[in-house]
Amino acid sequence: MRDRLTDSFEWMVKEHGNAIFNYIFSLVKQKELTEDLYQEVLISAYLAFHSIKEPSRLKGWLFTIARNKCRDYWRKENKTKQFWKEDVYSYSAAVEVPPLPDEVFLHKDSAEKMAESVKTLPEIYQSAIFLYYFEDLTLMEISVRSNIPISTVKTRMKRGKEHLRPKLQSFA
């Protein structure tokens, strides 16, 4: 003997099943995956079907379940992909290719030209830029070393870069 809940659920599947299936397919674009997710949606819907209080919102409720199942799948998929992308599993990360001699020369030449350009700046901008780019200090470290507020360091960096920009256009 069948109960009303089962009959109602079957009616719901007949009425909205194709729309839900097509919606899932539009999101994932793979037939087999769509079939799997569709089955999960139906199972979830059946288990929670008794909790529906407003039958007028049934279709929206089904679409929400379908969207959430797709999101769950994508989250799970992204975690799996990130696991395999980690450097621990990457053998190429351990191999470091030394730069070519001409690249070393060009880098050294560019650094020298850059240092020359920085030396043409007014002293208050020169020190902040030099400490940041050539000694790899953070803005906070420059602030402490120079005994000036960090906001002043930021302003000097910004203005120093503005002065340098036209001079460095020739390097690009």
C-alpha positions as CSV (number, residue, x, y, z in Angstrom):
1,M,0.0,0.0,0.0
2,R,1.4,3.4,-1.0
3,D,1.2,6.4,1.1
4,R,0.3,10.0,0.2
5,L,3.9,11.2,0.7
6,T,5.2,8.7,-1.9
7,D,2.5,9.6,-4.4
8,S,3.2,13.3,-3.9
9,F,6.9,12.8,-4.3
10,E,6.4,10.9,-7.5
11,W,4.2,13.7,-8.8
12,M,6.9,16.2,-8.0
13,V,9.5,14.2,-9.8
14,K,7.3,13.9,-12.9
15,E,6.3,17.5,-12.8
16,H,9.8,19.1,-12.1
17,G,12.3,16.3,-12.8
18,N,13.2,17.3,-16.3
19,A,13.6,21.0,-15.3
20,I,15.9,20.0,-12.4
21,F,18.0,17.7,-14.6
22,N,18.4,20.3,-17.3
23,Y,19.4,22.9,-14.7
24,I,22.1,20.7,-13.2
25,F,23.3,19.9,-16.8
26,S,23.5,23.6,-17.6
27,L,25.8,24.0,-14.6
28,V,28.1,21.0,-14.9
29,K,28.0,20.3,-18.6
30,Q,28.6,16.5,-18.2
31,K,25.9,14.0,-18.6
32,E,27.2,11.3,-16.2
33,L,27.9,13.9,-13.5
34,T,24.5,15.4,-14.0
35,E,22.9,12.0,-13.5
36,D,24.8,11.5,-10.3
37,L,24.0,14.9,-8.9
38,Y,20.3,14.5,-10.0
39,Q,20.1,11.3,-7.9
40,E,21.6,13.1,-4.9
41,V,19.1,15.9,-5.3
42,L,16.2,13.4,-5.4
43,I,17.5,11.6,-2.3
44,S,17.9,14.8,-0.4
45,A,14.5,16.0,-1.6
46,Y,12.8,12.8,-0.6
47,L,14.4,12.8,2.9
48,A,13.3,16.4,3.5
49,F,10.0,16.2,1.5
50,H,7.8,16.0,4.7
51,S,9.1,19.3,5.9
52,I,7.7,21.3,2.9
53,K,5.1,23.7,4.3
54,E,4.3,25.7,1.2
55,P,3.7,23.5,-1.9
56,S,3.8,26.6,-4.0
57,R,7.5,27.0,-3.4
58,L,8.3,23.3,-4.2
59,K,10.0,24.1,-7.6
60,G,12.3,26.8,-6.1
61,W,13.1,24.5,-3.2
62,L,14.2,21.7,-5.6
63,F,16.3,24.2,-7.6
64,T,18.0,25.3,-4.3
65,I,18.8,21.7,-3.5
66,A,20.2,21.2,-7.0
67,R,22.3,24.4,-6.8
68,N,23.7,23.4,-3.4
69,K,24.6,19.9,-4.5
70,C,26.5,21.4,-7.5
71,R,28.3,23.8,-5.1
72,D,29.2,20.9,-2.8
73,Y,30.6,19.0,-5.7
74,W,32.7,22.0,-6.9
75,R,34.0,22.6,-3.4
76,K,35.0,18.9,-3.1
77,E,36.6,19.0,-6.6
78,N,38.6,22.2,-5.8
79,K,40.0,20.7,-2.6
80,T,41.1,17.6,-4.5
81,K,42.8,19.7,-7.2
82,Q,44.5,21.9,-4.7
83,F,45.8,18.9,-2.8
84,W,47.6,17.7,-6.0
85,K,48.9,21.2,-6.9
86,E,50.8,21.6,-3.6
87,D,54.6,21.9,-4.0
88,V,55.1,18.8,-1.9
89,Y,54.0,16.8,-4.9
90,S,55.7,18.9,-7.5
91,Y,59.1,17.5,-8.6
92,S,59.8,20.5,-10.9
93,A,59.9,22.9,-7.9
94,A,63.1,21.3,-6.7
95,V,65.0,21.9,-9.9
96,E,66.3,25.4,-10.2
97,V,67.6,26.5,-13.6
98,P,70.5,29.0,-13.4
99,P,70.0,32.2,-15.3
100,L,71.8,32.7,-18.6
101,P,74.9,34.9,-18.6
102,D,73.3,37.6,-20.7
103,E,70.3,37.7,-18.3
104,V,72.7,38.1,-15.4
105,F,74.4,41.0,-17.2
106,L,71.1,42.7,-18.2
107,H,69.8,42.4,-14.6
108,K,73.0,43.8,-13.2
109,D,73.0,46.6,-15.8
110,S,69.4,47.4,-15.0
111,A,70.1,47.5,-11.3
112,E,73.0,49.8,-11.8
113,K,70.9,52.2,-13.9
114,M,68.1,52.1,-11.4
115,A,70.5,52.9,-8.6
116,E,71.8,55.9,-10.6
117,S,68.2,57.1,-11.1
118,V,67.5,56.8,-7.4
119,K,70.6,58.9,-6.6
120,T,69.1,61.8,-8.6
121,L,66.1,62.0,-6.3
122,P,65.9,64.5,-3.4
123,E,67.5,63.0,-0.3
124,I,64.2,62.5,1.6
125,Y,62.8,60.3,-1.2
126,Q,66.1,58.7,-2.0
127,S,66.6,57.0,1.4
128,A,63.1,55.5,1.6
129,I,63.3,54.1,-2.0
130,F,66.8,52.8,-1.5
131,L,66.0,51.0,1.7
132,Y,62.9,49.5,0.3
133,Y,64.1,48.3,-3.1
134,F,67.8,47.7,-2.6
135,E,68.0,46.6,1.1
136,D,64.6,44.8,1.1
137,L,63.3,46.5,4.2
138,T,59.6,46.7,4.9
139,L,57.9,50.0,5.4
140,M,57.7,49.4,9.1
141,E,61.5,48.6,9.3
142,I,62.2,51.8,7.3
143,S,60.0,53.8,9.8
144,V,61.9,52.4,12.8
145,R,65.3,52.8,11.2
146,S,64.6,56.4,10.1
147,N,62.7,57.3,13.2
148,I,59.8,58.7,11.3
149,P,56.1,57.7,11.2
150,I,55.1,55.0,8.8
151,S,52.6,57.4,7.1
152,T,55.6,59.6,6.3
153,V,57.5,56.7,4.8
154,K,54.5,55.8,2.6
155,T,54.2,59.4,1.4
156,R,57.9,59.6,0.6
157,M,57.8,56.3,-1.2
158,K,54.8,57.5,-3.3
159,R,56.4,60.8,-4.1
160,G,59.7,59.2,-4.8
161,K,58.1,56.8,-7.3
162,E,56.3,59.7,-9.0
163,H,59.7,61.4,-9.5
164,L,61.3,58.2,-10.7
165,R,58.6,57.2,-13.2
166,P,59.6,59.5,-16.0
167,K,63.2,58.7,-15.6
168,L,62.6,54.9,-15.8
169,Q,60.4,55.1,-18.9
170,S,63.5,54.6,-21.0
171,F,64.2,51.2,-19.3
172,A,60.9,49.7,-20.3
